[in-house]
């Protein structure tokens, strides 16, 4: 079996674009993958096609060898975009391998250790930044069956937060806690504060029983996150922006963090995400993969959840995306309202396929990206097109 062609499909999905890859073989099988990177869809798409000559004619079932070829055949490491491009192709090859054998990807990786996984909602608070609006939006999310919600209540504050802004953030979270005493509330700081300010904010919100304190400080180095984690009254989670396994090793030896957040697309795919899971297990830690892309990336995370023992919880945006996106793929997970758990894919390979007709009805949108430094970003409306220059 050889790879005969490769196609990229960029989809405008409202508040961001998604990038999918279809890898076709000379025997009629095809696989799909995803390479979504906020604000860099066209760049990643170009990177995939620049690597295409290393893919055509190769056996897609030799996933590890092909992944290494894609990473090592260019003289310089092109970083985050390079690994995202490789991830899209790597996942599509895993999909082909699973389909060729008639089993899910998770079966190829050792088989299931669970039949469902706890998840948390993100993207649910498309509202004004007020206690009343956040509680109203949370009502809808909880009604869908979520037992855990993640949020960023800090508006556009960064580096240092004014006392009034911190009080507003506290009031928003306090209103949620009062309305939902048993709800798991996760706070995403989006790496916006200095070490001292991240601790100050954590100490303010800690009495509200926060499940975790995500990316509390700079992404420039791992050490500041460790410094916060070693003193924070809230458990710290981090890692979504890392694009190498070695960064998680540095995070582990720095101490204080027991929740690693690998993003399979950023790391180069499934194989490297499993390496992070094994590293976390050796460290006595758990993984909670980041996932703010499309439904193919959701399926990737759920295949990993099926077979990784130290898998904690899964991020889930899908129910809050545009209504038509549920028809973009042939399978979507079901949320059990009694447990807050997602079902896992049952089909061969990745367990989902793309509906290309739906995808092509929603082309790439240059204004569809998230910028958390603009007022009102919480509504996730994308960005207004730039004004024409004179």
C-alpha positions in Angstrom: 0.0 0.0 0.0 1.3 3.4 -1.0 0.2 7.0 -0.4 -1.2 8.3 -3.8 -2.4 11.8 -2.9 -2.9 14.3 -0.1 -5.6 16.9 0.2 -6.1 19.8 2.6 -9.5 21.2 3.5 -9.7 24.6 5.4 -13.1 25.2 7.0 -14.4 28.4 8.4 -16.2 27.4 11.6 -17.4 30.8 13.0 -14.9 31.9 15.7 -12.0 30.1 14.2 -10.9 28.1 11.2 -10.1 24.3 11.2 -7.7 22.5 8.9 -8.2 18.9 7.8 -6.1 16.5 5.8 -7.2 13.6 3.7 -4.5 11.1 2.8 -5.5 8.7 0.0 -3.8 5.4 -1.0 -3.4 3.4 -4.2 -5.6 0.7 -2.7 -8.7 2.9 -2.1 -8.3 3.4 1.6 -8.0 7.0 2.9 -7.4 8.5 6.3 -8.2 11.9 7.8 -6.3 14.1 10.3 -6.5 17.6 11.6 -3.9 20.4 11.8 -5.8 23.3 13.4 -3.6 26.1 14.8 -5.4 29.3 15.7 -4.4 32.1 13.3 -2.1 29.9 11.3 -4.4 27.8 9.1 -3.0 28.9 5.8 0.6 28.7 7.1 0.1 25.2 8.4 -1.6 24.2 5.1 1.4 25.4 3.2 3.7 23.5 5.5 1.7 20.3 4.8 2.1 20.7 1.1 5.8 21.5 1.4 6.2 18.1 3.1 4.0 16.3 0.6 6.9 15.1 -1.5 8.1 13.1 1.5 4.8 11.4 1.8 3.8 10.4 -1.7 4.8 6.8 -2.5 5.3 5.9 1.2 3.5 3.1 3.1 1.1 4.9 5.4 1.0 1.8 7.7 4.6 2.5 8.8 3.4 5.4 10.9 6.5 5.9 13.1 8.9 5.7 10.2 6.9 8.1 8.1 6.6 10.5 11.1 10.3 10.5 11.6 10.9 11.0 7.9 8.7 14.1 8.0 10.5 15.5 11.0 14.1 14.6 10.1 14.3 15.0 6.3 14.4 18.8 6.5 17.6 20.3 7.9 16.0 22.6 10.4 13.2 22.0 12.9 10.4 24.4 11.9 8.8 24.2 15.4 5.2 24.4 16.3 3.9 24.7 12.7 6.1 21.9 11.5 4.8 19.5 14.2 1.2 20.5 13.6 1.6 19.7 9.9 3.2 16.3 10.8 0.5 15.6 13.3 -2.2 16.0 10.6 -0.5 13.5 8.4 0.5 11.1 11.2 -3.1 10.9 12.5 -4.4 10.2 8.9 -1.9 7.4 8.7 -3.0 5.9 12.0 -6.5 6.1 10.6 -5.5 4.2 7.5 -3.6 1.6 9.6 -6.7 1.0 11.8 -9.0 0.8 8.8 -6.7 -1.7 7.0 -6.9 -4.0 10.1 -10.5 -3.3 10.9 -9.8 -2.0 14.5 -9.9 1.4 16.3 -6.6 3.2 16.8 -6.9 2.6 20.5 -6.7 -1.2 19.8 -3.4 -0.7 18.0 -2.1 1.1 21.1 -2.8 -1.6 23.6 -6.6 -1.6 23.8 -9.1 0.1 26.0 -8.8 0.7 29.7 -12.2 2.5 29.9 -15.4 2.9 27.9 -16.0 6.6 28.5 -14.1 9.6 29.8 -15.0 12.6 32.0 -15.0 15.9 30.1 -15.3 19.6 30.7 -17.0 22.2 28.6 -15.2 25.1 27.1 -16.5 27.8 24.7 -19.8 27.8 26.6 -19.6 31.4 28.0 -20.3 33.3 24.8 -21.6 36.3 26.7 -20.9 39.6 28.3 -18.4 39.5 31.2 -20.8 39.6 34.1 -21.9 37.3 36.9 -25.5 37.2 35.6 -24.5 36.4 32.0 -22.0 33.7 33.0 -24.5 32.0 35.3 -27.1 32.1 32.5 -24.7 30.5 30.0 -23.6 27.9 32.6 -27.3 26.9 33.0 -27.3 25.9 29.3 -24.0 24.0 29.6 -25.1 22.0 32.7 -28.4 21.3 31.1 -26.5 19.6 28.2 -25.0 17.2 30.8 -21.6 18.8 31.7 -20.4 18.3 35.2 -17.3 20.5 34.7 -16.8 23.9 33.1 -13.7 25.8 32.2 -13.6 29.6 32.0 -11.4 32.6 31.9 -13.0 35.4 33.9 -10.2 37.9 33.6 -11.3 39.9 30.5 -8.3 41.5 28.9 -6.2 41.9 32.0 -2.6 40.9 31.7 0.7 41.1 33.6 -0.9 42.8 36.6 -4.7 42.9 37.3 -6.4 45.9 38.9 -8.2 45.2 42.2 -11.6 46.0 40.7 -11.0 43.6 37.8 -9.9 40.9 40.1 -13.0 41.4 42.2 -15.2 41.1 39.1 -13.5 37.8 38.2 -14.1 36.6 41.8 -17.7 37.7 41.7 -18.3 35.8 38.4 -16.8 32.6 39.8 -18.5 33.0 43.1 -21.9 33.3 41.4 -21.2 30.0 39.6 -20.2 28.3 42.8 -23.3 29.5 44.6 -25.5 28.3 41.8 -23.7 25.0 41.3 -22.2 23.8 44.5 -21.0 20.4 43.1 -19.7 21.7 39.7 -16.1 21.3 38.8 -14.9 24.8 37.9 -11.6 25.1 36.0 -9.9 28.4 35.5 -7.8 29.2 32.4 -5.4 32.1 33.1 -4.1 32.0 29.4 -0.6 32.6 30.6 -1.4 36.3 31.2 0.0 37.1 34.6 3.4 37.5 36.3 4.4 34.9 38.8 3.4 37.1 41.8 0.2 38.2 40.2 -0.8 34.6 39.3 -0.4 33.7 43.0 -2.3 36.8 44.1 -5.2 35.9 41.9 -5.1 32.2 42.9 -5.2 33.1 46.6 -8.2 35.3 45.9 -10.2 32.6 44.1 -9.0 29.5 46.0 -11.8 29.6 48.6 -14.3 28.9 45.7 -13.0 25.3 45.3 -11.4 25.6 41.9 -10.5 22.3 40.2 -7.4 23.7 38.5 -5.4 26.8 37.7 -4.3 26.5 34.1 -1.3 28.3 32.5 -0.9 30.8 35.3 2.1 32.6 33.9 4.4 33.1 30.9 4.8 30.5 28.2 8.4 31.7 27.6 9.9 29.1 30.0 8.6 26.2 32.0 10.3 27.3 35.3 7.9 30.2 36.1 4.9 27.8 36.0 6.7 25.5 38.3 7.4 28.4 40.7 3.7 29.3 40.8 2.7 25.6 41.1 4.9 25.1 44.1 3.2 27.9 46.0 -0.3 28.0 44.5 -3.3 27.1 46.8 -5.0 25.7 43.6 -3.5 22.7 41.6 -1.9 23.9 38.4 -2.3 22.4 34.9 -0.1 23.3 32.0 1.4 22.3 28.6 -1.0 23.1 25.8 1.5 25.3 24.0 4.4 22.9 24.2 5.5 21.4 20.9 8.2 19.0 22.2 8.1 16.1 24.6 11.2 17.5 26.2 9.3 20.5 27.5 7.1 18.2 29.5 10.3 16.6 30.9 11.5 20.0 32.1 8.0 20.7 33.5 8.2 17.4 35.4 11.6 17.9 37.0 10.6 21.4 38.0 8.0 20.0 40.4 4.6 21.1 41.6 2.6 20.1 38.6 0.7 16.8 38.3 -1.7 17.6 35.4 0.0 17.8 32.0 -2.0 19.2 29.0 -0.4 17.9 25.8 -2.0 19.1 22.6 -1.7 16.2 20.1 -1.7 18.5 17.1 1.1 20.7 18.5 3.3 17.7 19.5 3.3 16.0 16.1 0.5 13.6 16.7 -0.5 10.5 18.7 2.9 8.9 19.2 4.4 11.9 21.0 1.3 12.4 23.0 1.6 8.8 24.3 5.3 9.6 25.2 4.0 12.5 27.3 1.5 10.2 29.0 4.2 7.7 29.8 6.5 10.5 31.1 3.6 11.7 33.3 2.9 8.2 34.6 6.6 7.9 35.6 6.3 11.3 37.4 3.1 10.2 39.2 1.0 12.6 37.1 -2.0 12.6 34.8 -2.7 14.0 31.3 -5.7 16.2 30.3 -5.1 16.9 26.6 -5.9 20.3 25.3 -8.4 20.4 22.4 -9.9 23.6 21.0 -9.9 22.4 17.3 -12.5 20.6 15.3 -14.3 17.3 15.6 -11.5 15.2 14.1 -9.1 16.5 16.8 -11.8 15.5 19.3 -11.8 11.9 18.0 -8.0 11.8 18.3 -8.1 12.8 22.0 -10.8 10.2 22.6 -8.8 7.4 21.0 -6.0 8.4 23.4 -8.4 8.5 26.3 -9.5 5.0 25.5 -6.1 3.4 26.0 -4.1 5.7 28.4 -4.5 4.7 32.1 -3.5 8.1 33.5 -5.9 10.1 31.5 -7.8 12.6 33.7 -10.4 14.6 31.8 -11.0 15.8 28.3 -11.7 19.4 27.1 -14.8 19.6 24.9 -15.8 22.5 22.7 -17.9 20.7 20.2 -21.5 21.2 21.6 -20.9 25.0 21.5 -19.6 25.3 18.0 -21.9 26.3 15.1 -24.9 23.9 14.7 -23.9 22.7 11.2 -20.5 21.4 12.5 -22.2 18.3 13.9 -22.8 17.3 10.3 -19.1 17.8 9.3 -18.2 14.3 10.5 -19.9 10.9 10.5 -19.6 10.4 14.3 -19.7 12.6 17.3 -19.4 11.5 21.0 -22.5 11.4 23.2 -22.5 13.1 26.6 -24.0 11.1 29.5 -25.8 13.7 31.7 -25.7 11.3 34.7 -21.9 11.1 34.7 -20.6 13.9 32.6 -18.7 11.3 30.5 -18.2 11.2 26.7 -18.6 8.0 24.7 -15.5 6.8 22.8 -15.3 6.0 19.1 -16.2 2.4 18.1 -15.3 2.4 14.4 -12.1 1.3 12.7 -9.3 3.7 12.6 -10.1 7.1 14.0 -13.8 6.2 14.0 -14.9 9.3 12.1 -14.8 10.5 8.5 -15.3 14.0 6.9 -18.4 15.1 5.0 -16.6 17.0 2.3 -19.8 18.5 0.9 -20.5 20.2 4.3 -16.8 21.2 4.6 -16.8 23.0 1.2 -19.9 24.9 2.1 -17.9 26.7 4.8 -14.7 28.0 3.3 -11.7 29.5 5.1 -12.6 32.9 6.7 -9.6 35.2 7.3 -11.4 36.9 10.1 -12.0 33.7 12.1 -9.5 33.5 14.9 -9.4 34.2 18.6 -7.6 37.1 20.2 -8.0 37.2 24.0 -6.4 40.7 24.1 -9.5 42.3 22.5 -12.4 43.4 24.6 -15.4 41.0 24.3 -13.3 38.0 23.2 -15.4 35.8 25.4 -18.3 36.0 22.9 -16.0 34.2 20.3 -17.3 36.0 17.3 -14.0 36.0 15.4 -12.4 39.3 14.4 -13.7 42.1 12.2 -11.8 42.3 8.9 -9.1 44.8 8.8 -10.0 48.3 7.4 -8.6 48.9 3.9 -5.6 51.1 3.8 -5.6 54.4 1.9 
